[in-house]
Amino acid sequence: MPPSSGLSFTQDFAHFQKHVTQLFQKEGWTVETPQSNQAYDLIVTKENQMGAVQVKWLKSSVQKPQLSKFADFLETNAGKKFNCGFFITTQGYGGSARALIRSWGEDTKILCGIAAKNEIIWLNDGDQDFPPPEPPKPDKIYFGVFTCKGGVGKTTVAAHLAGAFALQGFNVALVDLDPERNLHKLIGDGIYLPKPKSVGESIEVYDERAWDEDAARDCKVVICDCSPVFERNPKELIEKFDYCLIPTTFNPLGINKHGKIIRDTVNDIRRINNRAHLFVVVNNFKHPTSRQMELLKKVYFETYEEIRATDDKFHCIDPDEVCIRASDQLYYWGIHVLENPDNPRSELAFKLIGGRCYPRDDFIDLADYIEREAGLGILRAS
């Protein structure tokens, strides 16, 4: 049963939809039910406003895919006839959904809410209205982002994954372990993550020599941009890693070429750390034809079949499920930081353009995937 099942309006979808209808009518909206199955459950009108309402009767919190599906509908020709959208649920909003809502600007036409007994509690009017996230573990959570070769996006992945976790409400620190100091060269001493209608987040970047747990006592997530030369990474930090991410490319030469290097990297990590979950993630993904995709995926999974058979904490992420897509926004983010080397608050490529932001969506999906597939309470207290 849903946690709020003691309230009659939450006992099933029909009762909940009727309750939401009454709440809108109470606020002066005219409500009608669409004639056929649609991507929305109610149509509401008031003065010059017409909105689509998605009613979600759920036993658990809303997650990003449920919210994204409704947002995508509003961008279609059928959805553009509405000048606003309402997403109403019985329960709260999970970390990935809250991150998506926070990243929407003032021009968003979606309002998200939780239906209470006498009102709808809206969540878009600043962070103070969000139900607080579940408390994180008291200990820090360590990520290592390794490279299999230069140019596969290790530093970009480290920086933007940090931003995705910050959007989910975590305090995050970045540690630059690469002797080339690419992270420092790109973003200086920190990243500024703007938030609509509220004060933004700052993510500090630490040099290896300056890093100490007491230097960032309030940080719960620590993401290390590792050296491509494995031996140059401090052993004491590798021992701490809860997760390791290994970016790779998804092209015919890259899969075979990187495969051996990644297998060697996995073996190196395992000599020091046997408990970390290891993820291979495709970066700079360009979707091939269906036939090419089938062939590339076959080779991709076969490349790591032996590791997957013997290591239950090794995850070869299916690019159909989660990947970092090739994006002009990521490219121009790189150009921007190069053009502004003295910018004390470098921003990430998370701004909406035409209502979309592939980097934001992809890195939130990656953070959500990690917690879903391997978290088991490691990111949040049980």
Secondary structure, DSSP 4 states (H G I P E B T S, - for coil): --TTTTSGGGSSHHHHHHHHHHHHHHTT-EEE--SS--S-SEEEEETTEEEEEEEE--SS-B-HHHHHHHHHHHTSTTGGG-SEEEEEESS-B-HHHHHHHHH--TT--EEEEEE-SSSEEE--S-GGGSPPPPPBPSS-EEEEE--SSTTS-HHHHHHHHHHHHHHTT--EEEEE--TT-HHHHHHTTEEEEEETTEEEEEEEEEEGGG--GGGGTT--EEEEE--SSGGGS-HHHHTT-SEEEEEE--SHHHHHHHHHHHHHHHHHHHHH-SS-EEEEEE-SB----HHHHHHHHHHHHHHTHHHHHH-TTEEE--TTTS--B--HHHHHHHHHHHH-TT-SSEE-S---BTTB-HHHHHHHHHHHHHIIIIITTSSB--
